[in-house]
């Protein structure tokens, strides 16, 4: 085999490995999901590979919460599940692609951990109501 034929064979093998890796990465990414529950278990959420909300479950305790506190808890719990998915996505991408701009993009766009919402007393709530859109 001459050098041009060898180069072409090596290039074809490289492309075949890249295609197989891309297919495996796509399959792995398609299986990623994240599940999180609020600290006291009022809410459970599941997000899919993109971080989009797939399922939400509310207990009777959640239904008894004030709307604003419930909304904050849903957001915080969903962000926790999204961070879990983002971590899995980064692990998969690192395994197949290594460190680089694509991984930096995922890392830079992960939800920030804001912690559990601080409780608000009734006077503060009525003096400084929060607006949820």
C-alpha positions in Angstrom: 0.0 0.0 0.0 1.5 3.4 -1.0 1.5 6.4 1.4 -1.6 8.0 -0.2 -3.6 4.8 0.1 -2.4 4.5 3.7 -3.3 8.1 4.5 -6.8 7.5 3.0 -7.3 4.3 5.0 -6.2 6.0 8.2 -8.5 8.9 7.4 -11.5 6.6 6.8 -10.7 4.8 10.1 -10.6 8.2 11.9 -14.0 9.2 10.4 -15.5 5.8 11.3 -14.3 6.2 14.9 -15.7 9.7 15.0 -19.1 8.6 13.7 -19.2 5.7 16.2 -18.3 8.0 19.0 -20.9 10.6 17.9 -23.6 7.9 17.8 -22.6 6.5 21.2 -22.5 10.0 22.7 -25.9 10.8 21.2 -27.3 7.6 22.7 -25.8 8.3 26.1 -27.1 11.9 26.0 -30.6 10.8 25.1 -30.7 8.7 28.2 -29.7 11.5 30.6 -32.3 12.7 33.1 -32.3 14.4 36.4 -34.7 13.9 39.4 -34.8 16.1 42.4 -37.1 16.6 45.4 -37.5 19.6 47.7 -35.8 19.3 51.1 -39.1 18.4 52.9 -40.4 16.3 50.0 -43.3 18.6 49.0 -42.2 18.5 45.3 -40.5 16.1 43.0 -39.4 17.0 39.5 -37.8 15.2 36.6 -36.0 16.9 33.7 -34.9 15.5 30.4 -31.6 15.6 28.6 -32.1 19.3 27.6 -33.0 20.3 31.1 -36.7 20.7 30.2 -39.2 19.8 32.8 -40.7 16.4 32.0 -42.6 15.6 35.2 -43.6 17.3 38.4 -45.3 15.8 41.4 -46.9 17.8 44.3 -47.8 16.3 47.6 -50.7 17.6 49.7 -48.2 19.6 51.7 -47.2 21.5 48.5 -50.8 22.2 47.7 -51.2 23.9 51.1 -48.3 26.3 50.4 -48.7 29.9 49.5 -48.4 30.4 45.7 -45.2 32.4 45.9 -43.4 30.0 48.1 -44.6 27.1 46.0 -43.3 28.8 42.8 -39.9 29.4 44.4 -39.7 25.8 45.6 -40.6 24.5 42.2 -37.9 26.7 40.5 -35.2 25.7 43.1 -36.0 22.0 42.8 -36.1 22.1 39.0 -32.8 23.9 38.9 -31.3 21.2 41.2 -32.4 18.5 38.7 -31.1 20.6 35.8 -27.7 20.9 37.5 -27.7 17.1 37.8 -28.4 16.7 34.1 -25.7 19.3 33.3 -23.2 17.4 35.3 -24.0 14.2 33.5 -23.9 15.9 30.1 -20.5 17.4 30.9 -19.2 13.9 32.0 -20.4 12.4 28.7 -19.0 15.2 26.6 -15.7 15.0 28.4 -15.5 11.2 27.7 -16.2 11.6 24.0 -14.9 15.1 23.2 -12.5 16.1 25.9 -12.2 19.6 27.3 -13.0 22.4 24.9 -15.4 25.2 23.8 -18.4 22.9 23.7 -17.9 21.8 27.2 -17.2 25.3 28.3 -20.6 26.4 26.8 -22.5 23.7 28.8 -20.6 24.6 32.0 -21.3 28.3 31.5 -25.0 27.7 31.0 -25.8 25.5 33.9 -28.3 26.8 36.4 -26.7 28.6 39.4 -27.2 27.0 42.8 -29.3 29.7 44.6 -30.0 27.4 47.6 -33.4 27.0 49.3 -35.5 30.2 49.2 -35.3 32.1 52.4 -38.6 32.1 54.4 -40.4 35.4 54.5 -42.4 36.6 57.4 -45.9 37.9 56.9 -45.1 41.6 57.5 -42.2 41.5 55.1 -44.4 39.7 52.5 -47.1 42.5 52.6 -44.6 45.3 52.8 -42.4 44.0 49.9 -44.4 41.6 47.8 -42.6 39.7 45.1 -44.1 39.5 41.7 -44.0 36.1 39.9 -44.6 36.2 36.2 
